[in-house]
Amino acid sequence: MTHQPVPKISLDELRVEIKKEYTNVALDPNKGYHFHTGRRLANLLGYHESLYQDLPEANIASFAGTGNPFSVGTINAGETVVDIGSGAGFDSLIASRLVGPSGRVVGFDMTDEMLKKARAGADAMGATNVEFREGLAESLSLPDGFADVVISNGVLNLTLDKTETLREWFRILKPGGRLQVGDILVEREIPSDAMDDISLWTG
């Protein structure tokens, strides 16, 4: 059994740097980052424009995912969806349309400016079936067996202990629930100096 390498970065330090980076993405999405954002990114990741065409432009502009959780499974009307690391609300707002008025979406993020932008987008759309809460990917304030579907986009790679994080995500899933994650997969071992480079952990 392989063990998960542990970097020298502290969890507190990592969270501070992630908050800084994604506060910038919320406030200035067109600044230019070492990752893509906005419509260009959505197109690169294979989102069909019909999924997001009625989202407010501000929520599209600050989208900064690494994959497309909707490409790995359907979201059905009436389902409860939890979006972990919901950012500016791009995926949550899409999910709110897919689950319809009888469904529910709860997005979690730890960055105030992203939460503010996501909530403003939901208000602009009149999306009353979606809410955004402050929270951490590793510790979700939800009961066991809450969600039909857990979605996440580019967040698992930002956590230090991926095993514990996934354990928490499975805790909130109903029996037979689905985990639909878009993320980064590295096929070879990462050098230890890269593991300890905080700039490589923030996006």
N, C-alpha and C positions, 0 to 999 in steps of 0.2 A: 504494500500500500504506500503510495507516495504521500509525503507530507506537504502541507502548504507552506511555502517560504514566508517568513515574517520579516518585513522591512524594518529599518531602524526608526521610521517616522512614527510619531505618536498619533493616536487617534484624534486628540484635541487639535494638534497642529494641522492634520489633514483636513479636519472639518473647517477650520478657520480659512485655509487656503481655497477650499472648494467654494465656500460662501463668497469669498472675495471675487473669484473668477466668475461665478454665475450671477452675482450682483451686477457685474460689468456687462454680462450678456443681456440681462434684463434692461439695463439703463441705456446701453449703447450697442445694439445687436450688429450694427454694420461696421464696427471698429476694425474688425479683422483679428481673428484668433487662429490658433494652430489647429482648429477644427472648423468645419463648415457650419453655417447657420441658415435658418430661414427657408424660403421657397426653393432655393437652389439645392439645399440639403434634402428637403422632402422629395424632390424629383430624383436626386441621386439614389435615395433609399427605396425608391419604387412606390411611393404613396401615389395612389390615383388622385388626381386633382379634385374629383367629385367628393372625396372624403373631407377635404378641408376648405373647399371654395367659399363656404359661408362663414368661416371663422374670421374674427377681427384681424386686420393686418398686423397689429402689434403682437398678437399671440403667435402668428406665423413667423414673424421676423425674429423672435427670440427662441425659436425652436432650435435645440442643439443636441439631438439624439444621435445614436450610432447605428440604429437599425429600424426595423418596422415591425412592431409587435402585431399588427393587423395582418401581416403576410403569413403568419404561422397558424392562424386559426380565426374562426369567425367570432364575432360578438353578437349575441342574439338579443332581441327585444325582451325586456323584463329582467335581464340579468343584473347582478350586482358586480361592479368592476372596481378594483382598487388599483390605482396608478401610483407606483412607488418612485419618488423622484420626479414629480409631475412638472417641475419647471414652470414655464410660462403657460402651461395648460394645454398645449397643442394636442397631445394624445388623449387627455381627459375630455376635452371638448368634442373631439371626434367620437369618443366612446359614448358621450352623453347623447349624441344623435343616434347612435346605433342601438343603444338600450331603450330609447324612447321614454315616454312619460311614466311608464310602469316600472322602469329600471332605475338604477342608482349608480353614481360614480363618486368615489372618494379619492381625491388626489392628495398625496403627502409630499411636502418639500421642506427643506430646512432654511431656505433663503427668503428673507422677508420681501425683497423686491420682486422675486418670481411669484410668490404667493399673491402679492398685490396685483400684479399683471394678470395672473390667472383668474382671480376673482372679478376683476374689471371685465375681462373677456366673457365670463359666464353671465355677468349682469347685462352686457351689451347684447348677448345672444338671447337673453331671457331664458337661460338654461337653469331651471329650478331643480333639476334632478342631479346636479353635480355640486360638490362642495370641496373646498381646499383647506387642508389642515396642516399646521406646522408639525413636523415629525421627522424621525430618523429612519432610514431603511432597515436598521438592525433592531428597532424597537417600535412597533406600531401599536397605537392605542386603539386596538380593535379586539373584539372577542374571537375565540377560536371558531373556525368554520363559518366565517362571515361572508366570504366572497365566492362567487361562481368563477371569476377570472381575476388573476393578478397580472397586470401588465407592468413592464418596466423598460426603460429605453436609455441605455448608456449609464446605468447607475451601479450595477453589480461590480463593474470594474473599478469603481471609486471606493469600494469598501475594503477594509483591511482583512476581515475574517469572512470570507465568502461562504464557508460552510455554515457558520452561525447565522449569517444573513439569510441564506436560503432556507434554513430551518424555520426562521421567523416567517418567511413568506408562505411556506407550506402550512404553518400553524393556522393562518387566517383563511386558508382555502377550505371550502366545503369538501366533503368526500366526493371524489370524482371531479373536483374543480380543475381548472386549467391554468398553467403558468405560461404566459406568452411574453418572451423577453427578446428585445433587440439589444445586442451588446457586442463587445470585442472579444475575439478568441485568438489567443496566441498559440501557435503550434510548436514553438520551441522554447526552451528554458530562457528566462530573462536574466541577464547578468545582474549581479548583486548591486553594482553601482547604479544601474538603471532603476532597480527596485527602491533605492533610497533617494531618488531624484524627485523632490516634491512636485516639480513642474510637470512631470509625466503622470502624476496621479490626479491632476485637476481637470482633465478633459480628454 
